[in-house]
């Protein structure tokens, strides 16, 4: 534990230094392979999600909708 008050004496000069040091108990070391793994996993997950959305929404592309833009109006003039 490097915390504390350190003193240096050289001849008739005296200097002191107060050291505050906090250690991380639950820290994870992040190095280049870890960061590149996270980036690659993120890109793969994004591509997988994009393909899934494309497959779900792209199935009915060739078929037209059964609902028509032209509506049949009721012959009663009150409703027209």
Biotite code that builds the C-alpha atoms (Angstrom):
import biotite.structure as struc

atoms = struc.array([
    struc.Atom([0.000, 0.000, 0.000], chain_id="A", res_id=1, res_name="UNK", atom_name="CA", element="C"),
    struc.Atom([1.872, 3.107, -1.198], chain_id="A", res_id=2, res_name="UNK", atom_name="CA", element="C"),
    struc.Atom([-0.351, 5.622, 0.635], chain_id="A", res_id=3, res_name="UNK", atom_name="CA", element="C"),
    struc.Atom([1.168, 7.809, 3.257], chain_id="A", res_id=4, res_name="UNK", atom_name="CA", element="C"),
    struc.Atom([3.505, 10.680, 4.005], chain_id="A", res_id=5, res_name="UNK", atom_name="CA", element="C"),
    struc.Atom([6.969, 10.396, 2.475], chain_id="A", res_id=6, res_name="UNK", atom_name="CA", element="C"),
    struc.Atom([9.860, 12.563, 3.609], chain_id="A", res_id=7, res_name="UNK", atom_name="CA", element="C"),
    struc.Atom([13.131, 13.320, 1.874], chain_id="A", res_id=8, res_name="UNK", atom_name="CA", element="C"),
    struc.Atom([16.103, 14.789, 3.703], chain_id="A", res_id=9, res_name="UNK", atom_name="CA", element="C"),
    struc.Atom([19.129, 16.096, 1.851], chain_id="A", res_id=10, res_name="UNK", atom_name="CA", element="C"),
    struc.Atom([21.559, 17.851, 4.108], chain_id="A", res_id=11, res_name="UNK", atom_name="CA", element="C"),
    struc.Atom([19.670, 20.683, 5.773], chain_id="A", res_id=12, res_name="UNK", atom_name="CA", element="C"),
    struc.Atom([16.641, 20.560, 3.404], chain_id="A", res_id=13, res_name="UNK", atom_name="CA", element="C"),
    struc.Atom([13.605, 18.533, 4.281], chain_id="A", res_id=14, res_name="UNK", atom_name="CA", element="C"),
    struc.Atom([10.715, 17.882, 1.868], chain_id="A", res_id=15, res_name="UNK", atom_name="CA", element="C"),
    struc.Atom([7.574, 15.889, 2.344], chain_id="A", res_id=16, res_name="UNK", atom_name="CA", element="C"),
    struc.Atom([5.094, 14.363, -0.053], chain_id="A", res_id=17, res_name="UNK", atom_name="CA", element="C"),
    struc.Atom([1.600, 13.106, 0.739], chain_id="A", res_id=18, res_name="UNK", atom_name="CA", element="C"),
    struc.Atom([0.564, 10.184, -1.492], chain_id="A", res_id=19, res_name="UNK", atom_name="CA", element="C"),
    struc.Atom([-3.081, 9.255, -1.976], chain_id="A", res_id=20, res_name="UNK", atom_name="CA", element="C"),
    struc.Atom([-3.540, 6.064, -3.959], chain_id="A", res_id=21, res_name="UNK", atom_name="CA", element="C"),
    struc.Atom([-6.755, 4.256, -4.623], chain_id="A", res_id=22, res_name="UNK", atom_name="CA", element="C"),
    struc.Atom([-6.689, 0.726, -5.969], chain_id="A", res_id=23, res_name="UNK", atom_name="CA", element="C"),
    struc.Atom([-9.567, -0.649, -7.979], chain_id="A", res_id=24, res_name="UNK", atom_name="CA", element="C"),
    struc.Atom([-10.777, -3.916, -6.499], chain_id="A", res_id=25, res_name="UNK", atom_name="CA", element="C"),
    struc.Atom([-13.145, -4.955, -9.316], chain_id="A", res_id=26, res_name="UNK", atom_name="CA", element="C"),
    struc.Atom([-11.344, -3.533, -12.353], chain_id="A", res_id=27, res_name="UNK", atom_name="CA", element="C"),
    struc.Atom([-10.944, -5.439, -15.592], chain_id="A", res_id=28, res_name="UNK", atom_name="CA", element="C"),
    struc.Atom([-7.874, -4.897, -17.726], chain_id="A", res_id=29, res_name="UNK", atom_name="CA", element="C"),
    struc.Atom([-8.856, -4.012, -21.258], chain_id="A", res_id=30, res_name="UNK", atom_name="CA", element="C"),
    struc.Atom([-6.221, -4.662, -23.885], chain_id="A", res_id=31, res_name="UNK", atom_name="CA", element="C"),
    struc.Atom([-6.229, -4.549, -27.696], chain_id="A", res_id=32, res_name="UNK", atom_name="CA", element="C"),
    struc.Atom([-7.515, -8.126, -28.283], chain_id="A", res_id=33, res_name="UNK", atom_name="CA", element="C"),
    struc.Atom([-10.408, -7.536, -25.879], chain_id="A", res_id=34, res_name="UNK", atom_name="CA", element="C"),
    struc.Atom([-11.435, -4.300, -27.579], chain_id="A", res_id=35, res_name="UNK", atom_name="CA", element="C"),
    struc.Atom([-11.176, -5.853, -31.046], chain_id="A", res_id=36, res_name="UNK", atom_name="CA", element="C"),
    struc.Atom([-13.273, -8.828, -29.885], chain_id="A", res_id=37, res_name="UNK", atom_name="CA", element="C"),
    struc.Atom([-15.970, -6.489, -28.595], chain_id="A", res_id=38, res_name="UNK", atom_name="CA", element="C"),
    struc.Atom([-15.981, -4.519, -31.873], chain_id="A", res_id=39, res_name="UNK", atom_name="CA", element="C"),
    struc.Atom([-16.161, -7.685, -34.012], chain_id="A", res_id=40, res_name="UNK", atom_name="CA", element="C"),
    struc.Atom([-18.965, -9.119, -31.875], chain_id="A", res_id=41, res_name="UNK", atom_name="CA", element="C"),
    struc.Atom([-20.880, -5.839, -32.187], chain_id="A", res_id=42, res_name="UNK", atom_name="CA", element="C"),
    struc.Atom([-20.531, -5.827, -35.997], chain_id="A", res_id=43, res_name="UNK", atom_name="CA", element="C"),
    struc.Atom([-21.625, -9.483, -36.246], chain_id="A", res_id=44, res_name="UNK", atom_name="CA", element="C"),
    struc.Atom([-24.638, -8.853, -33.998], chain_id="A", res_id=45, res_name="UNK", atom_name="CA", element="C"),
    struc.Atom([-25.631, -5.791, -36.044], chain_id="A", res_id=46, res_name="UNK", atom_name="CA", element="C"),
    struc.Atom([-25.388, -7.744, -39.316], chain_id="A", res_id=47, res_name="UNK", atom_name="CA", element="C"),
    struc.Atom([-27.399, -10.614, -37.834], chain_id="A", res_id=48, res_name="UNK", atom_name="CA", element="C"),
    struc.Atom([-30.099, -8.189, -36.696], chain_id="A", res_id=49, res_name="UNK", atom_name="CA", element="C"),
    struc.Atom([-30.183, -6.489, -40.114], chain_id="A", res_id=50, res_name="UNK", atom_name="CA", element="C"),
    struc.Atom([-30.570, -9.842, -41.909], chain_id="A", res_id=51, res_name="UNK", atom_name="CA", element="C"),
    struc.Atom([-33.298, -10.905, -39.489], chain_id="A", res_id=52, res_name="UNK", atom_name="CA", element="C"),
    struc.Atom([-35.256, -7.685, -40.050], chain_id="A", res_id=53, res_name="UNK", atom_name="CA", element="C"),
    struc.Atom([-34.828, -8.022, -43.828], chain_id="A", res_id=54, res_name="UNK", atom_name="CA", element="C"),
    struc.Atom([-36.052, -11.629, -43.771], chain_id="A", res_id=55, res_name="UNK", atom_name="CA", element="C"),
    struc.Atom([-39.074, -10.827, -41.619], chain_id="A", res_id=56, res_name="UNK", atom_name="CA", element="C"),
    struc.Atom([-40.193, -7.789, -43.592], chain_id="A", res_id=57, res_name="UNK", atom_name="CA", element="C"),
    struc.Atom([-39.204, -8.973, -47.071], chain_id="A", res_id=58, res_name="UNK", atom_name="CA", element="C"),
    struc.Atom([-41.427, -12.085, -47.423], chain_id="A", res_id=59, res_name="UNK", atom_name="CA", element="C"),
    struc.Atom([-44.568, -10.405, -48.804], chain_id="A", res_id=60, res_name="UNK", atom_name="CA", element="C"),
    struc.Atom([-42.772, -8.258, -51.339], chain_id="A", res_id=61, res_name="UNK", atom_name="CA", element="C"),
    struc.Atom([-44.228, -9.963, -54.469], chain_id="A", res_id=62, res_name="UNK", atom_name="CA", element="C"),
    struc.Atom([-47.830, -10.092, -53.320], chain_id="A", res_id=63, res_name="UNK", atom_name="CA", element="C"),
    struc.Atom([-50.210, -7.190, -53.500], chain_id="A", res_id=64, res_name="UNK", atom_name="CA", element="C"),
    struc.Atom([-52.402, -6.308, -50.627], chain_id="A", res_id=65, res_name="UNK", atom_name="CA", element="C"),
    struc.Atom([-55.957, -7.627, -50.575], chain_id="A", res_id=66, res_name="UNK", atom_name="CA", element="C"),
    struc.Atom([-57.287, -4.263, -49.522], chain_id="A", res_id=67, res_name="UNK", atom_name="CA", element="C"),
    struc.Atom([-58.029, -2.001, -52.457], chain_id="A", res_id=68, res_name="UNK", atom_name="CA", element="C"),
    struc.Atom([-57.442, 1.709, -52.692], chain_id="A", res_id=69, res_name="UNK", atom_name="CA", element="C"),
    struc.Atom([-60.904, 2.121, -54.235], chain_id="A", res_id=70, res_name="UNK", atom_name="CA", element="C"),
    struc.Atom([-63.644, 1.538, -51.702], chain_id="A", res_id=71, res_name="UNK", atom_name="CA", element="C"),
    struc.Atom([-67.121, 0.377, -52.566], chain_id="A", res_id=72, res_name="UNK", atom_name="CA", element="C"),
    struc.Atom([-69.518, 2.998, -51.320], chain_id="A", res_id=73, res_name="UNK", atom_name="CA", element="C"),
    struc.Atom([-72.854, 2.176, -49.801], chain_id="A", res_id=74, res_name="UNK", atom_name="CA", element="C"),
    struc.Atom([-75.740, 3.052, -52.096], chain_id="A", res_id=75, res_name="UNK", atom_name="CA", element="C"),
    struc.Atom([-77.543, 4.965, -49.351], chain_id="A", res_id=76, res_name="UNK", atom_name="CA", element="C"),
    struc.Atom([-77.034, 8.683, -49.940], chain_id="A", res_id=77, res_name="UNK", atom_name="CA", element="C"),
    struc.Atom([-77.052, 9.475, -46.225], chain_id="A", res_id=78, res_name="UNK", atom_name="CA", element="C"),
    struc.Atom([-73.696, 7.768, -45.811], chain_id="A", res_id=79, res_name="UNK", atom_name="CA", element="C"),
    struc.Atom([-72.195, 9.129, -49.006], chain_id="A", res_id=80, res_name="UNK", atom_name="CA", element="C"),
])
